[in-house]
Each structure stands twice: as structure tokens, then as C-alpha cells.
Amino acid sequence: MLATGGSMELSYQALLTKGEPSHIHIATIIASRQAIDFCRDNFPADKTTIWAAAIDPDLNESAYIVPGLGDAGDLAYGEKD
């Protein structure tokens, strides 16, 4: 999921410490409109492609995509306590 784009920007900044990529592909199942706009504003436009299966128009007050993927990433490693 690409909710706010903040984690993607941190990943990009870490990548830049190893060199300049020739092209950036951001692939996600679902993204928020805010995250798409954030990435467009913070990544080089001529070198970035965003691949999203679905774009959700809004985030909730906690900056989550609703309904989202139900903590799929966390639950892949077992149930929450």
C-alpha cells in the first residue's frame, strides 16, 4: 500500500546514498490520491513511473487507506497479540 508516500520517500533517499537510479518504478496494489500527488512532487518526474492497481480518493484521520488491505503486511508474519 502507498498511503502517504513518506516511507517511499525514505526508501528513495536511502537508495540515493548508493547512486543515482536511471529510472524509478513504484509498484503498489493500492495507493491514495495524496500519496500519488506526494510522489509526483518529491520524485524526479522524468525518471519516475507509478504503477497502482487502484487509487483510493481519501485517507482517514489516521492517514490510513480504508478499507485498505487489512494489515496484510503485519499479518503475513502471524496474528497480532
N, CA, C and O of each residue as an XYZ file, in Angstrom:
324
protein
N       0.836     -1.182      0.000
C       0.000      0.000      0.000
C       0.877      1.241      0.000
O       1.961      1.254      0.584
N       0.406      2.255     -0.645
C       1.086      3.546     -0.670
C       0.084      4.554     -0.122
O      -0.739      5.089     -0.864
N       0.158      4.811      1.196
C      -0.842      5.654      1.847
C      -0.474      7.138      1.796
O      -1.237      7.953      1.278
N       0.695      7.484      2.332
C       1.101      8.892      2.352
C       2.272      9.178      1.419
O       2.437     10.308      0.960
N       3.079      8.170      1.137
C       4.279      8.342      0.316
C       5.525      8.599      1.140
O       6.632      8.616      0.600
N       5.362      8.799      2.445
C       6.505      9.101      3.307
C       7.532      7.987      3.363
O       8.731      8.250      3.274
N       7.088      6.756      3.509
C       8.027      5.625      3.552
C       8.720      5.434      2.210
O       9.888      5.051      2.156
N       8.001      5.700      1.140
C       8.599      5.583     -0.193
C       9.690      6.633     -0.368
O      10.728      6.354     -0.968
N       9.465      7.834      0.148
C      10.497      8.866      0.057
C      11.728      8.480      0.876
O      12.854      8.704      0.433
N      11.530      7.904      2.063
C      12.669      7.447      2.872
C      13.456      6.372      2.127
O      14.687      6.368      2.158
N      12.756      5.472      1.464
C      13.430      4.433      0.669
C      14.232      5.056     -0.463
O      15.356      4.639     -0.745
N      13.651      6.048     -1.101
C      14.331      6.732     -2.198
C      15.589      7.443     -1.698
O      16.638      7.383     -2.340
N      15.482      8.107     -0.564
C      16.649      8.798     -0.004
C      17.755      7.796      0.341
O      18.933      8.087      0.135
N      17.389      6.623      0.862
C      18.385      5.583      1.155
C      19.018      5.077     -0.140
O      20.224      4.834     -0.187
N      18.220      4.919     -1.178
C      18.730      4.480     -2.483
C      19.742      5.471     -3.039
O      20.743      5.073     -3.634
N      19.488      6.745     -2.850
C      20.392      7.775     -3.370
C      21.777      7.718     -2.737
O      22.740      8.211     -3.325
N      21.895      7.124     -1.549
C      23.216      7.003     -0.928
C      24.093      6.008     -1.678
O      25.307      5.978     -1.477
N      23.490      5.194     -2.540
C      24.223      4.190     -3.325
C      24.442      4.618     -4.773
O      25.136      3.934     -5.524
N      23.855      5.746     -5.167
C      23.994      6.230     -6.535
C      22.670      6.740     -7.064
O      21.638      6.657     -6.399
N      22.720      7.264     -8.262
C      21.539      7.859     -8.896
C      20.884      6.816     -9.802
O      21.518      6.353    -10.750
N      19.626      6.434     -9.535
C      18.968      5.457    -10.401
C      18.631      6.057    -11.764
O      18.344      7.248    -11.881
N      18.673      5.215    -12.786
C      18.318      5.712    -14.119
C      16.808      5.873    -14.262
O      16.344      6.716    -15.029
N      16.040      5.067    -13.525
C      14.584      5.190    -13.529
C      14.051      4.579    -12.243
O      14.634      3.634    -11.710
N      12.953      5.113    -11.750
C      12.331      4.643    -10.515
C      10.949      4.101    -10.865
O      10.138      4.795    -11.479
N      10.690      2.865    -10.474
C       9.371      2.262    -10.649
C       8.780      2.057     -9.264
O       9.354      1.345     -8.440
N       7.643      2.675     -9.004
C       6.925      2.490     -7.749
C       5.728      1.602     -8.079
O       4.848      2.002     -8.842
N       5.695      0.400     -7.506
C       4.619     -0.556     -7.776
C       3.852     -0.829     -6.488
O       4.446     -1.134     -5.454
N       2.525     -0.717     -6.559
C       1.689     -0.913     -5.381
C       0.335     -1.477     -5.782
O      -0.133     -1.251     -6.898
N      -0.281     -2.196     -4.886
C      -1.626     -2.712     -5.132
C      -2.629     -1.567     -5.042
O      -3.480     -1.406     -5.916
N      -2.522     -0.774     -3.978
C      -3.451      0.339     -3.774
C      -2.674      1.554     -3.273
O      -1.756      1.428     -2.463
N      -3.048      2.706     -3.758
C      -2.427      3.964     -3.351
C      -3.511      4.993     -3.080
O      -4.604      4.915     -3.642
N      -3.216      5.940     -2.232
C      -4.145      7.051     -2.026
C      -3.814      8.149     -3.034
O      -2.697      8.217     -3.547
N      -4.765      8.980     -3.305
C      -4.539     10.132     -4.187
C      -3.454     11.013     -3.593
O      -2.613     11.536     -4.324
N      -3.459     11.188     -2.256
C      -2.451     12.016     -1.597
C      -1.047     11.467     -1.835
O      -0.115     12.236     -2.074
N      -0.888     10.157     -1.774
C       0.437      9.549     -1.975
C       0.909      9.723     -3.411
O       2.083     10.006     -3.651
N       0.002      9.556     -4.363
C       0.365      9.765     -5.767
C       0.851     11.198     -5.962
O       1.884     11.430     -6.591
N       0.108     12.150     -5.425
C       0.498     13.560     -5.548
C       1.826     13.835     -4.840
O       2.663     14.575     -5.358
N       2.023     13.239     -3.649
C       3.268     13.407     -2.906
C       4.451     12.897     -3.719
O       5.479     13.568     -3.816
N       4.305     11.709     -4.301
C       5.396     11.142     -5.095
C       5.675     11.986     -6.331
O       6.833     12.174     -6.703
N       4.645     12.487     -6.959
C       4.844     13.360     -8.128
C       5.590     14.635     -7.751
O       6.365     15.167     -8.546
N       5.353     15.120     -6.537
C       6.007     16.348     -6.082
C       7.431     16.118     -5.574
O       8.232     17.053     -5.565
N       7.762     14.889     -5.150
C       9.033     14.644     -4.477
C       9.995     13.707     -5.196
O      11.101     13.469     -4.712
N       9.593     13.178     -6.333
C      10.456     12.310     -7.125
C      10.672     12.962     -8.487
O       9.810     13.708     -8.953
N      11.798     12.698     -9.130
C      12.040     13.315    -10.446
C      10.992     12.837    -11.469
O      10.902     11.645    -11.764
N      10.225     13.759    -11.990
C       9.102     13.435    -12.871
C       9.519     12.686    -14.131
O       8.802     11.801    -14.597
N      10.665     13.036    -14.676
C      11.102     12.415    -15.926
C      11.688     11.019    -15.725
O      11.954     10.311    -16.696
N      11.891     10.620    -14.456
C      12.517      9.324    -14.177
C      11.672      8.447    -13.259
O      12.185      7.468    -12.715
N      10.399      8.766    -13.071
C       9.569      8.014    -12.133
C       8.290      7.541    -12.802
O       7.591      8.312    -13.459
N       7.994      6.249    -12.621
C       6.735      5.671    -13.078
C       6.041      5.061    -11.868
O       6.653      4.309    -11.110
N       4.764      5.386    -11.689
C       3.979      4.833    -10.595
C       2.995      3.823    -11.178
O       2.195      4.151    -12.053
N       3.066      2.596    -10.681
C       2.169      1.521    -11.088
C       1.250      1.224     -9.908
O       1.720      0.750     -8.874
N      -0.041      1.489    -10.035
C      -1.003      1.233     -8.957
C      -2.223      0.536     -9.537
O      -2.794      0.988    -10.530
N      -2.618     -0.566     -8.913
C      -3.800     -1.291     -9.377
C      -5.071     -0.510     -9.074
O      -6.036     -0.579     -9.834
N      -5.080      0.232     -7.968
C      -6.252      1.028     -7.593
C      -5.788      2.283     -6.873
O      -4.764      2.279     -6.190
N      -6.550      3.351     -7.030
C      -6.258      4.610     -6.333
C      -7.477      4.972     -5.503
O      -8.576      5.150     -6.028
N      -7.262      5.077     -4.197
C      -8.324      5.449     -3.272
C      -8.327      6.971     -3.136
O      -7.261      7.578     -3.028
N      -9.494      7.591     -3.138
C      -9.518      9.059     -3.141
C      -9.102      9.720     -1.835
O      -8.629     10.856     -1.858
N      -9.260      9.050     -0.697
C      -9.008      9.715      0.584
C      -8.350      8.796      1.593
O      -8.426      7.572      1.490
N      -7.701      9.412      2.571
C      -7.187      8.719      3.754
C      -8.097      9.069      4.923
O      -8.774     10.097      4.903
N      -8.112      8.205      5.954
C      -8.893      8.565      7.136
C      -8.074      9.484      8.034
O      -6.974      9.894      7.662
N      -8.598      9.809      9.211
C      -7.924     10.750     10.110
C      -6.598     10.221     10.653
O      -5.785     10.989     11.168
N      -6.375      8.897     10.539
C      -5.102      8.296     10.956
C      -4.148      8.098      9.788
O      -3.116      7.442      9.935
N      -4.482      8.657      8.626
C      -3.686      8.551      7.398
C      -3.626      7.120      6.881
O      -2.608      6.690      6.338
N      -4.737      6.372      7.055
C      -4.855      5.012      6.544
C      -5.762      4.993      5.332
O      -6.709      5.774      5.234
N      -5.459      4.089      4.406
C      -6.371      3.812      3.312
C      -7.471      2.910      3.865
O      -7.177      1.879      4.470
N      -8.717      3.280      3.667
C      -9.839      2.496      4.166
C     -10.649      2.009      2.975
O     -11.067      2.846      2.175
N     -10.900      0.723      2.801
C     -10.659     -0.326      3.773
C      -9.236     -0.847      3.787
O      -8.888     -1.580      4.712
N      -8.401     -0.520      2.834
C      -7.008     -0.977      2.864
C      -6.892     -2.467      2.610
O      -7.763     -3.075      1.988
N      -5.814     -3.044      3.096
C      -5.574     -4.477      2.897
C      -5.638     -5.252      4.209
O      -5.175     -6.392      4.271
N      -6.197     -4.660      5.249
C      -6.390     -5.384      6.492
C      -5.112     -5.816      7.188
O      -5.024     -6.954      7.650
N      -4.124     -4.943      7.274
C      -2.842     -5.260      7.916
C      -2.156     -6.453      7.272
O      -1.500     -7.236      7.960
N      -2.297     -6.599      5.970
C      -1.749     -7.762      5.259
C      -0.256     -7.929      5.516
O       0.204     -9.051      5.730
N       0.496     -6.862      5.502
C       1.935     -6.959      5.731
C       2.263     -7.459      7.117
O       3.129     -8.320      7.274
N       1.586     -6.934      8.132
C       1.824     -7.371      9.502
C       1.346     -8.802      9.706
O       2.046     -9.601     10.329
N       0.184     -9.134      9.201
C      -0.392    -10.451      9.431
C       0.340    -11.550      8.660
O       0.161    -12.731      8.958
N       1.144    -11.188      7.693
C       1.924    -12.192      6.967
C       2.915    -12.875      7.904
O       3.398    -13.966      7.599
N       3.222    -12.253      9.033
C       4.176    -12.800      9.990
C       3.484    -13.335     11.238
O       4.143    -13.530     12.260
N       2.184    -13.578     11.188
C       1.434    -14.125     12.324
C       0.398    -13.153     12.831
O       0.372    -11.984     12.447
N      -0.459    -13.659     13.701
C      -1.517    -12.828     14.253
C      -0.963    -11.809     15.244
O       0.069    -12.029     15.879
N      -1.679    -10.683     15.360
C      -1.289     -9.678     16.340
C      -1.687    -10.130     17.727
O      -2.674    -10.847     17.895
N      -0.920     -9.713     18.722
C      -1.252    -10.057     20.118
C      -2.307     -9.134     20.657
O      -2.713     -9.268     21.811
